[in-house]
Amino acid sequence: MSVRPLVLASALLSSTLPSAAAQAEGLAGAPAPFDKGGVKIALVGYISAGDFFQAYQAGAVAQAKAIGVDLRVFQGRQDAAQQREQILQAINLGVQAIIVDHGQPESLSDVVQQALDKGIKVVAFDVNLNNPKVPQIEQSDHKLAELALEQALKDNGTSFNAGYAYVAGFAPLDRRNEIWEKVKTEKKGIVEKARFGTVSDTTATATADQAKAIFRANPDISVVFAPYDEFARGVKLAAGDLGISDKVKIYSADISTADIQEIVEPGSPWVATAATNPAVVGAVSVRAAALQIAGQQVPAKVVVDPVLVTQKQLRDADVKTIEDLAKKIPAFSTSAVATASWIPAAAF
């Protein structure tokens, strides 16, 4: 997860982004129905603002284009009712598969079941729909948290006062929280002094306001675990405004070009993040949907492994963008999960 959205008009045509055009002639060597073309898939997001989600969608669009899929992307606005309506719109469009990108499980289960009942395949990214027919695309959120916290322990030892940015109810954050709780149990010297965070249209700035109050009330906080890049941006902003960037170290999850620029800038307290390439995750989501449409097996969990990215690595390698990172850390740029010989690689 990485959680700034666009205003969505009520009309169906203005509720979707331009689609990735399908190849009318189909994909040579592909199984039905991809050999004939005309396959439609919907990507229905809960959140679409922020660099992570924009990159995720771009990766999905690129993969859809590579396999000749007409991908309809519905923007999210952190609005559960709207996401439900968009899934119903996707069903009415006659899509063969729906990718559900984040969301509130309790508001989605019944409409997802409606899609399944109509023979539409469904895959979910970072939202647990508790349905055995819906494969879950994950970034290995446990591993994300483990990598970031291992670096925090390496840098700061096993005794420090910490701030923790977290909002319950989002599957990726809840999974990352499980590792945070485990580490605190094992390392008794870690003291969580304050817990804060918000997911909204302005996550970073709202979190910054909270973090300022937390830092003022707890000047002994030296480490902040902010396992979502918008949280980390907010904490960094707060530390800068208060003039304490040299007294705090921030460890996060997720990464984007904008994040890289903030991590490498002089005096930045944001020292490490664990991340997958969101464009790769978007591509994997489309591939999983395509495999299901073709009647091929998809595991219940499709896990995209992350890598640790430190401030020192980025500075030493002169990484300035996600594209630089993908070139210089190859593990960041590809994933062999949820694919087949007939599926061309996405170009992004």
N, C-alpha and C positions, 0 to 999 in steps of 0.2 A: 504494500500500500504506500504508495506514497499517496492529502485530502484537501476554486475560484471560478465560478461557473458562468455560462452564457445564458442569457435570457431565452427562454423557449416559447415560441408562439404556439397557440393552441391547435392550429391546423396541422394536419399530418405532414404535409410536404415541408413545412418549416420546422418540424420537430426532428428532422433527421439531417445529418450532414450529407454532402454529396457522396454517393456510394462508389465503391470500387467496382468499375464496370466489368460485367461478365464477358468472357470470350464466347461469342456466338457459335464458333466452330467447335468448342469444347477443348479438352486437354488430351493430347495424343498419349495413348498408353495408359490412361487413367481408367479406373472402374466406373461403372454407372453410378450416379448420373453425370459425373464430371466429364465423361467422354463426349457427351452431347452439349454440355454447357447449360447456361440458364439457371444455375443453382443460386438460391437466395439465402443469405444468413443475416440475422439481425444481431447487433451488439448493443445491448441495453445497459447503460451505466447508471450508477447511483451518484458518482462524483465524476466530473469531467474537467474541473479546473485544476490548475497546477501542472508543473512540468511532467511529473510522473505519468499522470493520466493522459496527457496529450501525446507523450511518447508511446504509451501503451496502445492508444488508438491508432497512431501512425504505423506501428508495427503490425497491428491487425489489418489495416488497410493494405499495407505492402504485401502481406502474405495472401490476402484475398485476391489481390491483383495477379499474383504469381500463379494461382491455381484457377483463375477465371471465374471467381465468385463475385456475385453482386452483393456487396456488404452494405447494409443499411445501419448507420451509426446513430443511435439515439443519445442525445446529450443528457447528463444527469445534473440535478441541482440539489442534491441532498434532500430530496423530497420523495418519501416512500410512496405516497399516493400517486405521484406522477410516474414513478417507475412502474408501478402496477399497470397504469393505463398504457404506458409505452409497450409493455409486454403484450397486452391485449391488442394493441395496434399492430405489433409485429405478427401476431397470430393471424390477424385479418389480412395482412399483406401476403400471406401464403408462403412464408419462409419455410425452409426445410430444417433450420436449426436456429436456436437463440443462444447467444452467449450472455450470461448475466454477470456483470462486472460490479462487484461489491453490492451492498444493500442491507436491508433489515430482513432477516430470514422470516420473521413472523408475518411480515406483510407480503411475502412473495410466494409462499408455499402453494397456496390454492391456485394462483394464476399460472405458476409453473406446471402444476398438475394438469391444468386445462390444456397447456401446450403439449404435454406428453400424451394426453388422451387423444389428441388429434394427430398423433404420429410424428410430432415435431421433436427433434433431438434438442437436448439442453445440456450445456456445460456451464460451470460456474467458476468465476475467478474471485477468490478471497471472500466468498460468502458461503457459509455452510447451510445448504438447503435440506440436509437430512433426508435425501432421497437416493436410494441405491441406483436409480436410473440416470443420475446426474453426476458425471465425473467432476472432480474438484481440481482446478488448476491452482497450484500454490507456489509461492516463492521459497518454500521451506522456511517459514517464519521462525521456527525454533532455531534453525541454523543461523539466520540473520541475527537474532538476538545473541546467540552464543558467540558468534564472531566478534560482535561489537563489545560485548561484556568481557570477553577474554582479553581484548586490547585494553579495556578500561582497567582491568586487574593488573595487566602487565605494566601499564603506565603509572598506576596510583597505589599499587599494593592492595591488600585485602581489608584495609581499615580506612574508611573515608565517609564523610557526610554527603549525602546525595539528594538531588532533586530528581523527580521522575514525572515525565509528561506522558499521560495515558488517559484514554477515554474508553470505557468498557462498552461492549456491544458490537464491536467491529471485529470480525473473525481474525484478520491478521494481527490486530493489536492485542486481542485476547490471547492468541498463541504466543506472541512475543512476551506478553506479561507472565505467562507460565514460566518462562526461563528466568525472568527477573526475580520472581518469587523464589525459584529454586536456588539461584545464586545467593540471594539474601539469607536463605535458610542455611546454606553451606558456609557462608562467610559472615560470621556473626559481627565482624567489625564494620560491615557496611550498614550505615544508619540512613534509612529513608526519612529525611526531614520534612519533605513536603511532596504532595502529589497534585498535579494540575494538568490542564489541557482542555482544548475545545476543538470540535470539528464543525466548521461553519463555512459561509461564503468567504470569510477572511480569517482562516485558521492561523496563519503566521502572526498577524498583527494582534489578534485576540489572545493568542498564547503569549505573545510578548508582554501584553498588559498584565496577565496573570503572573508571568515569570518575574516582572519587576517587583510586584508585591511580595512574592516568595523570597527573592533575594534580599529585599529590605528586612524582612522578618527573620531571615536565616542567613546572616552574613558568613556563616561558617560552611556553607555548601561549596564544595570544591569540584564536584562531578555532577553532571546532569546526563541521565539516560533519556534520550528523546527518540524512541524507535519509530520515527516517521519524519521525513525530511521537512515537512511544513512545521512540525513542532520544533525541530532543531533550528530552523530559520528564526522562529519567534524567540527562542531562548538566546540565540546569538545576538539578535537585535536588542533584547533587553540588557544583556551583558554590556554591549557597546554603549547603550544610552546611559547606563549607570557607571561606566568607566571601570568595569571589573573584568574585562576580557582576559587580563593576564592572571586572574585568580580562579578561573573556572575552565573546565575542560568538558566539551560536549561530545557524546557518542550517539550515533544515530543509525537509522536504517533507511535505505533508498538513496538514489543519487540522480542528478540531472546536470546539464551544462551549467545552469544557474547555481546549483549547489556547489559544483566544482569551483566556480569563481569565488564563492563565499568561503569555501574551505581554505583555498590557497592564498587568500589575500593576507597581507602582513598583519600580524597580531591577532589573527582569527582564533577564537577559542574552540572552534569546531575541528576536532583533531582526527576523527575516524568515522567511517560509516561502513555498514555491510549492505551489499546491494546486488540485485540482478539488473540486467539491462531491461527496462520496461518494454522496449520495442520487441525484444526477444520473447518476453512473456505474452505480449499481444499476438505475436505470430504463432506461438504455441497454442494459444486459445483457439485461434482459427483452425489450425491443423487438427486439434482434437475434435472440433465440431465437424470438420470435413471427413475425418475417419469414421465418425459415427454415421454420418449420412451415407457413406459408402458401405456400411455394414461391417466395418472392421473394428477390432477390439480396442477399447481405450480403458486403461486402468482406472479404478475408482479414484485414485489420487495421482495426479500428474505433477511431479515436483521439479521445479527449475532451481538448481543449486546456485547460491550466491557466492560472492567473493568479498574479502575484506579490502577496503580501500582506505589508506591512511593519508593524512595531510603530507607526510614526508614523501610517500610514494609519488603523489601527484606533483609535488614540487620538484623532486629529483628527476622525474621523467618529463617535466615541462608539459604536463597534461592540462589543457585548457577547456576541452569540450568532451562530451560523451563519445564523439567520433574518435578523438585522440585516445580515450580510455579503451575503447574497443580494439583499436589497433595495437596498443601497447600492453594490454592484458587480455590475451585471446580468450581466456575462459569467460570473460565478460560478454563476448560478442556472439556466442553460439549456444545452442542447446540441441542435443540429439533426441530429446524426448518427444513423444507424440508426432512421429513422422513416418513416412513410407517412401519407397523408391519412386513412386509416381508423383510425389509432392515436390515441386521445385522450391528451392530456397528463396526466401524473400530478400529483396534488395532494399536495404535501408542503411 
